[in-house]
C-alpha cells in the first residue's frame, strides 16, 4: 500500500507565500515523476508543476516564475514553494506520483488534497 499525504495549505493574502509538502509512504522501491495538480471550484483539475526523479521540472504557464517544485528523494517528499500568490491560485492542491512498491509494482497514486485560499 502506498500513501501520499499533503500538508502546508491554508489561508494567505494576495502577494503572500505558502510551501506545500507531500510525503509518500509505504513499501516504496522507487518514485519516478512527482507532480502537483490543483482544482478550483467548477473547474477541471490542472497540472501545476512536475519534477522527474532526476530533477527536471516543468510548470504551467500561469505559475512560471512564482512557483518552484523540488523534491527530496531520501525522504520520498515533493515540495511546492508558492510565492506572489494571486486570488486565482485558490484551489485544492493534489500531489500525484508514479510509485514502484514491493509486491504492487508500478502504480499511480494521489494524495487527499490540501486547500489553498488566497484572499484579503
N, C-alpha and C positions, 0 to 999 in steps of 0.2 A: 504494500500500500504506500502511495506517495501523497504527501500533503504539501500544499503551498499556503503559507499564511502571510497576509499583508499587514502592515502597520504604518502609522505615521500620518494618516489622513486627519482632516479637521477643518475648522473654520479659519480663514485668513482674509485680511483686507487686500484689495487690489494693490498690486505692486509688491506684495509680500512673497515669502518663500515657504516651502514645505519640502521635507525629504521623506519619500516613501521607501519602505523596505519590504522585501518578500523573501522569506526563508523557506527552502524546500527541506522536507524531512522524510525519512523512510529508509528502506534498504537501497539507497541510491548508488549506482555504479558510476554513472556519468550524466551530465546535463549538457545538451548542446545549446540551441538558441533559447534565450530568455527574453521575454517581451513584456511591455506594458501596454494595455488597452484601456480605453475609457468608454463609458456610455452615459450620455446626458439624457435627461427625461425626454421621451418622444423621439429619440434619435437612435441610429444604428450604432452598434459597438464599432469603434475605430482603433486602428493601431496607432499608438503614440510614439513608441520608441522600441528598438530591439537591439540586442547585442549577442554576438556569437561567442562560443567558448574561447575563441582566440582574441576577442576584444573588438572586433569590427562592429561599428554601430550604424544605425540608421534612424532617422527621425521623420515624423510628419512635418510637412512644411509649416504648419500652424504653431509648432513648438520649437523649431530650429532657432538656436541662439539663446533660448530661455531655459530649456530643459537639458539635463545631462543624465544619461544612463550609464551605470557602471556595475561591476559585479566582483564578488569575492569568491572565487572558486573553492577556496579552502573552507568556506562557511556555507556553500551552496546558496548564496544570497545575491539578489539583484537589488539595486537601488535606483531611485529616480529623484534627482535633485531638481526641483521646480522653482525657478526664480521669475521675477517680474510677472507674477500671476495676474490673470485677467478674469473677469466675470465669466467669460465664455469657456474657461477651463473647468468650471464647475461640472462635476460628473462623479460617477462611481468608477474608481480605477481598479483594474484587474491585472493580476500577474498571470503570465502564461509561460509554460516551459515544456520542452521536449526532454523527457527523462528516461534514462535506461535504469531499470531497477532489477534487483535479484528476483528471479522466478517470474517476473512480469514482462520482461522485455522492454522495448521502447514504446512509450506512450506519451500522449499529450495531457497535460494537467493544468487546471485552472485554480486560482485562489478564490476566496469567497467575496472579495472586493472590499475596498475602503473608500469612504465618502470624502470627497474634497469639495468644499464650498468656498467660493471666493465672493465676498460680499462686504460692502461697507456698512 
